[in-house]
Amino acid sequence: MDYLGLLCMPLSVFVVGVVLLLLRNRHGFKRLGIYLTFIGGVLTLVAGSYVLTYPTVKELEKKHHLLFSTAPGEVEAVMIEPSDGDNRSHLELVASPAKVTNRADVQRVVNALRSARRFSPNHPSAQWSCLLTIESNGDEVTVRVTDTKSDENGVLIYWSSSRTDGWVIGNYRCDELRAVLEDLAQFKPGPR
């Protein structure tokens, strides 16, 4: 992504507004200058916050590879945790963090993640939810996994720029995770 280009456009609106403010002797320029300075300043702040907080392309590619393409032998552990701040404990897949290091179980999770595809959920209603962290060579990526009550949405993966919120990186569907995570959490599913 061209971060410099992203900042230049709102910054140029701001500069034009300031120039018009300096030409305040001309009728109408002062009011237009105030509007453009304000709008350009706000847009520059928004673009600046985006540039400072959004992961770089290199970081995204690395995390995407770790999440969806890493060989099972390279993944050291998988962590299943309650969804932070969800305040709906009856929907949690696990009550406390569970670290999975058994090679066969790690391989099941990694193989299931390989089937994930981008997806746009249609008003999902959660049956259970958890945070899933993949750890490999000192790197990790955390996503929120939610099993929905309908086959229309299936099992959803919400990937954000931080553990539980931030910029939305992508939404994925991966129904193969349902049986694997429920088995690892020893979850007893209710009626769908």
DRENKOL-306096 format. One line per 10 residues: number of its first residue (from 1); their letters; for each residue x, y, z of C-alpha. Coordinates in nm, 3 decimals, decimal comma, always signed. Layout:
NUM	a	X/Y/Z ~ ...
***
This chain:
1	mdylgllcmp	+0,000/+0,000/+0,000 ~ +0,123/+0,349/-0,083 ~ +0,111/+0,514/+0,260 ~ +0,267/+0,838/+0,133 ~ -0,008/+0,875/-0,129 ~ -0,268/+0,808/+0,136 ~ -0,137/+1,099/+0,345 ~ -0,074/+1,343/+0,057 ~ -0,435/+1,389/-0,054 ~ -0,586/+1,502/+0,281
11	lsvfvvgvvl	-0,271/+1,697/+0,359 ~ -0,304/+1,886/+0,030 ~ -0,666/+1,978/+0,116 ~ -0,537/+2,111/+0,448 ~ -0,262/+2,316/+0,278 ~ -0,508/+2,465/+0,026 ~ -0,732/+2,563/+0,318 ~ -0,444/+2,736/+0,495 ~ -0,349/+2,924/+0,175 ~ -0,708/+3,042/+0,137
21	lllrnrhgfk	-0,706/+3,158/+0,498 ~ -0,396/+3,363/+0,426 ~ -0,586/+3,529/+0,138 ~ -0,857/+3,639/+0,380 ~ -0,885/+3,984/+0,223 ~ -1,067/+3,830/-0,073 ~ -1,441/+3,785/-0,026 ~ -1,548/+3,422/+0,032 ~ -1,197/+3,283/+0,055 ~ -1,188/+3,299/+0,435
31	rlgiyltfig	-1,499/+3,083/+0,482 ~ -1,385/+2,829/+0,220 ~ -1,038/+2,830/+0,378 ~ -1,182/+2,752/+0,720 ~ -1,387/+2,461/+0,581 ~ -1,099/+2,317/+0,381 ~ -0,853/+2,355/+0,669 ~ -1,091/+2,176/+0,905 ~ -1,181/+1,898/+0,660 ~ -0,820/+1,852/+0,550
41	gvltlvagsy	-0,700/+1,843/+0,912 ~ -0,955/+1,579/+1,012 ~ -0,881/+1,367/+0,705 ~ -0,506/+1,396/+0,769 ~ -0,555/+1,276/+1,128 ~ -0,766/+0,980/+1,010 ~ -0,516/+0,886/+0,738 ~ -0,226/+0,928/+0,982 ~ -0,391/+0,701/+1,238 ~ -0,449/+0,443/+0,965
51	vltyptvkel	-0,087/+0,458/+0,849 ~ +0,044/+0,429/+1,206 ~ -0,181/+0,142/+1,320 ~ -0,248/-0,075/+1,015 ~ -0,003/-0,364/+0,970 ~ +0,241/-0,340/+0,682 ~ +0,200/-0,560/+0,377 ~ +0,501/-0,765/+0,487 ~ +0,351/-0,821/+0,834 ~ +0,016/-0,922/+0,682
61	ekkhhllfst	+0,175/-1,168/+0,442 ~ +0,378/-1,323/+0,724 ~ +0,072/-1,361/+0,951 ~ -0,145/-1,489/+0,664 ~ +0,118/-1,753/+0,587 ~ +0,137/-1,850/+0,956 ~ -0,240/-1,875/+0,985 ~ -0,332/-2,051/+0,661 ~ -0,020/-2,196/+0,495 ~ +0,239/-2,297/+0,754
71	apgeveavmi	+0,336/-2,663/+0,754 ~ +0,197/-2,845/+1,059 ~ +0,551/-2,937/+1,169 ~ +0,647/-2,570/+1,196 ~ +0,365/-2,481/+1,437 ~ +0,482/-2,520/+1,796 ~ +0,151/-2,476/+1,974 ~ -0,211/-2,377/+1,938 ~ -0,381/-2,181/+2,214 ~ -0,759/-2,186/+2,264
81	epsdgdnrsh	-0,882/-1,908/+2,492 ~ -1,210/-1,748/+2,597 ~ -1,310/-1,454/+2,378 ~ -1,178/-1,142/+2,549 ~ -1,440/-0,899/+2,672 ~ -1,726/-1,093/+2,519 ~ -1,924/-1,083/+2,845 ~ -2,127/-1,379/+2,724 ~ -1,967/-1,662/+2,921 ~ -2,241/-1,903/+2,816
91	lelvaspakv	-2,106/-1,876/+2,461 ~ -1,742/-1,949/+2,542 ~ -1,596/-2,267/+2,396 ~ -1,347/-2,286/+2,684 ~ -1,362/-2,138/+3,033 ~ -0,985/-2,091/+3,062 ~ -0,691/-2,092/+2,819 ~ -0,589/-2,432/+2,683 ~ -0,248/-2,473/+2,519 ~ -0,233/-2,757/+2,268
101	tnradvqrvv	+0,117/-2,891/+2,200 ~ +0,038/-3,251/+2,104 ~ +0,168/-3,286/+1,746 ~ -0,136/-3,477/+1,621 ~ -0,381/-3,220/+1,764 ~ -0,176/-2,927/+1,632 ~ -0,173/-3,091/+1,289 ~ -0,554/-3,132/+1,297 ~ -0,600/-2,759/+1,367 ~ -0,347/-2,649/+1,102
111	nalrsarrfs	-0,497/-2,883/+0,840 ~ -0,848/-2,754/+0,916 ~ -0,730/-2,392/+0,877 ~ -0,602/-2,469/+0,527 ~ -0,963/-2,508/+0,412 ~ -1,060/-2,154/+0,524 ~ -1,200/-1,928/+0,254 ~ -1,288/-1,556/+0,258 ~ -1,652/-1,511/+0,349 ~ -1,905/-1,236/+0,416
121	pnhpsaqwsc	-2,126/-1,347/+0,706 ~ -2,499/-1,287/+0,686 ~ -2,620/-1,182/+1,034 ~ -2,456/-1,467/+1,225 ~ -2,583/-1,577/+1,564 ~ -2,315/-1,739/+1,779 ~ -2,336/-2,084/+1,932 ~ -1,987/-2,063/+2,081 ~ -1,681/-1,843/+2,044 ~ -1,311/-1,857/+2,128
131	lltiesngde	-0,976/-1,700/+2,049 ~ -0,741/-1,923/+1,852 ~ -0,367/-1,845/+1,855 ~ -0,118/-2,015/+1,628 ~ +0,244/-2,002/+1,756 ~ +0,548/-2,071/+1,539 ~ +0,915/-1,971/+1,573 ~ +0,842/-1,685/+1,813 ~ +0,562/-1,544/+1,595 ~ +0,194/-1,574/+1,662
141	vtvrvtdtks	-0,137/-1,476/+1,514 ~ -0,468/-1,466/+1,701 ~ -0,816/-1,482/+1,549 ~ -1,167/-1,503/+1,690 ~ -1,348/-1,823/+1,591 ~ -1,726/-1,838/+1,617 ~ -1,953/-2,132/+1,544 ~ -2,288/-1,999/+1,430 ~ -2,629/-2,151/+1,481 ~ -2,696/-2,180/+1,109
151	dengvliyws	-2,539/-2,372/+0,824 ~ -2,570/-2,053/+0,617 ~ -2,275/-1,900/+0,806 ~ -2,098/-2,205/+0,950 ~ -1,779/-2,154/+1,151 ~ -1,643/-1,801/+1,109 ~ -1,292/-1,670/+1,159 ~ -1,261/-1,298/+1,234 ~ -0,906/-1,169/+1,182 ~ -0,825/-0,821/+1,314
161	ssrtdgwvig	-0,507/-0,617/+1,337 ~ -0,485/-0,680/+1,713 ~ -0,595/-0,976/+1,922 ~ -0,965/-0,898/+1,937 ~ -1,029/-0,569/+1,760 ~ -0,865/-0,306/+1,546 ~ -0,861/-0,293/+1,167 ~ -1,049/-0,582/+1,007 ~ -0,801/-0,790/+0,808 ~ -1,058/-1,041/+0,686
171	nyrcdelrav	-1,347/-1,274/+0,762 ~ -1,321/-1,640/+0,672 ~ -1,538/-1,950/+0,685 ~ -1,387/-2,278/+0,799 ~ -1,645/-2,541/+0,895 ~ -1,373/-2,804/+0,943 ~ -1,266/-2,624/+1,263 ~ -1,595/-2,705/+1,440 ~ -1,526/-3,072/+1,514 ~ -1,154/-3,016/+1,582
181	ledlaqfkpg	-1,198/-2,731/+1,833 ~ -1,500/-2,889/+2,002 ~ -1,302/-3,211/+2,044 ~ -0,999/-3,026/+2,185 ~ -1,220/-2,828/+2,423 ~ -1,433/-3,133/+2,502 ~ -1,737/-2,925/+2,418 ~ -2,087/-3,073/+2,428 ~ -2,284/-2,895/+2,154 ~ -2,648/-2,807/+2,212
191	pr	-2,921/-2,816/+1,948 ~ -2,854/-2,615/+1,634
***
